[in-house]
Amino acid sequence: MGLSAHMLYNSKRACQRYDGKCVAFQGVFGLGEHRKVCVNIVATKLIMEVQNMKTSQSYDLVDSDCMMEFENLTFKCTSTWNGFGGRGDNAGWDYQVSLISECDCEAY
């Protein structure tokens, strides 16, 4: 499985309930709240991050919006930069994807 396929698979698992489990990017984000997911992929780590940038109130990130933004970011990064990693924002949400050799968060 290539990096784009890993990204799409794991962003779905981080954005949408699976096997009856509530996942990292579900539920209400407080003002400025930042959440991170780390996934082990062979010798590297995929980091996906979301932050609520809204300053007036807490919000619930819609699962389908979360999926769409990570999908857009995946294809933007791989087609534009011929690489992997990047950042995007939409409607007060900041999304980031990166690859590193070590995680500073727990894998799920």
Summary of the structure (lengths in Angstrom):
residues: 108
radius of gyration: 13.3
end to end distance: 18.5
largest distance: 41.0
contacts: 311
relative contact order: 0.24
helix: 29%
strand: 34%
